[in-house]
Amino acid sequence: MAILNAIVAFFDFISAFGATVMMPVILLVLGLILGAPFGKALRAGLTVGVGFVGLNLVTGLMGSNLAPAVQQMVDRFGLTLDTIDVGWVASAAIAFASEVGTFIIPIGIIVNVVMLLTKTTQTLDVDIWDYWHFAFTGALVQACTGSLVMGIIVAALNMVMIMCIADWTAPGLEKYNGLPGISLPHGFTAAFVPFAFLFTAIIDRIPGLNKVQLDMESIQRKMGIFGEPILIGTVFGIIIGILAGYDIFGVAGLGINLGACLVLIPKMAALLMEGLIPVSDAAQEFISKRSGKGGGKIYIGLDSAVGIGHPICMTAGLILVPVSVFLACILPGNRVLPFADLSVIPWMFVLFIPAARGDFMRALVSGFLTLIVMFYCGTNLIPEMTAAAQAADPGSYAQMASVSSICDGCNPFTWAMVRLSGIGWVGIIIMAAIAVAMAVINFRNIKKRNAAEAAA
């Protein structure tokens, strides 16, 4: 028990640094293990750290501008819902402060290592900070069942499923998002992949609509300067400002700030990729030397922030910011008012791009339909999220009757796993069977891909 406590205390100490410090250190150590020179590994880690700082600053700018505008919209149009979205920062704090969160980092590392050794994943998930998504699911399960053991098991099973989805979407991520050697084992982004493929498949079967193709390059060519990110961001900022009832100075300021966000976020994401390339190359060389020609490919698992700079993510995300607020108010039975997490809406679109094969219309329509699913999942999970929040941080949440968040309180994976756990161990067994089936399918896919690459 003393050894376990020491291990948990060590990882608590590490996680307290946050992602911007953890990622450079992890990538430095990983680069050295993979055989990269110290100078190259150090530069790669620091570059990634700078990229994360830049992304945080820009997304913080976007959030700090959007949140007041949304509040103004809510007040101006008299929109009333009884549960406010407290945001991903609060959700992450709840997750790490929970009992499941105490164990999640060592558990996540063990799950990743076991999957790599058994060839049920090709993803080396270095994004340890984002293990909080799995801890959050586990914390809600514990709130629902009263069982810490169930919470830990479900958190681990959640990670297994997300790792498989990360592998399945990595080739499309490379082709359509321009992110070679990267996968996204992100508990929020990856959870929407089934809906992205489902809704895209439905659109492809609707006569007339299935003939529409709107890739962002074509839009930019046809619209000229008005199709560029800086103009798109500025225009939608102005529209949101007008809806919020801002004066001319507020409207102009919001437009310029959101236009700046659409220009700066891709540049910060590019800086992240610049730092990751040496580590990714070292990983491929390391595997090739030790496994021969058929050793397969290793993806570096990262936060989906590396992909939000894609024009589809940002443009569709900005369109759906005001839409999501009004949608929340007109959906019968919905109780969740999107607020603090409106700036994370682009995160849900990163893996919609490969699902939609780079088509803007399919991604936007699929995202709109997915928002409906999200609001109902979030509404249904309000009791469990409120209980988890009050257990993790009584001082902040004891007086709040109900809380939710877009990320991850409205996560459909989290909803499904919490509801299955509600039927006891039978539900846990069902989840385990699904996770094992996904891992086996992934194992077979990896084997086929490796054989094809060896024969090429």
C-alpha angles and dihedrals in degrees: 000000000000090000091049091049090050092051092048091047090051093052091044087055092049095047090050089071091067129223097294091062099030096054097055091047093047093047092047091053092042092049091052092048090051091052102257115149114263094245093050093045091048093049091047092052094047092046090053089048091052090048091053091048089051093048091048091050094049096043087046088054089050093048095045090053097042098046097060091043091053091048089052090050091050092050094042096052096036095241111175129186125155100226122061126204104245094192140242094283089062091043092052091048090050090049096050092042092054124092090250090052089058090067102029101098098053090041091050093050091050092049092050094047093048091049092049092049092048091045092237089128138030093198123105099198107209092164094098094158091065092059081095088086090064091044090052091056090047092049091054090048090052089049089051099044104023088230122123090190091057090047093053093046093050091048089054093046090049090056092049091054094046092049090055091049089049090056094046093052098040096089091051090045088057094045102042104022098038095235108133118192092010132114129181113226088174115150094216103038097041093049090072096053095095090053092045092055093040096052092041089053090051092050090049089059097050110098112239095009090065089062094059115104120180114170116173094241090058091047091051092048093050096042097039113198090357090065094056119107094245092057094042091052093045094048094049090045089055091048092050090046091053091048088051090054095241120165119247093273093051093046092050093046093050091048094051093045094051090044088053090050092055090052098042101043094064090048092053090046089051089053089053091052091049089059094044098051096076092049092046091049091048090051092052092047091047092053093043094053095049101036104033126226095323095049093111134220129299119213121206107230113222145167111280087240085094088068105040092088090075109114092237092055095050099038096045090042093054092047091053096047096082091029092057092053094053092039090055090054098049100042108103111243097007114137102175119101110199110227125127094033099050089106091061094061090098088060090067091056100056094090093034086074097067090038090054091041091239094307116142097203094052092047093048096047092044090049092050092051091045091055088062090054090047096054093052092046089050093048091051092049097050095104093050095044092048091049092048091048093049092047093048098042113012092171093061102034109025092095095044114096094204139000136181140164137208087229108069107339090074095043110131092209090054091047093051094047094047092049093047090050087055089074091057128232092347088066091047090052090050090052091047090051091051092048092048091048091051091048092050092049089048091050090054092046091050091049091051093047092048091049091049092049091048091051093047 
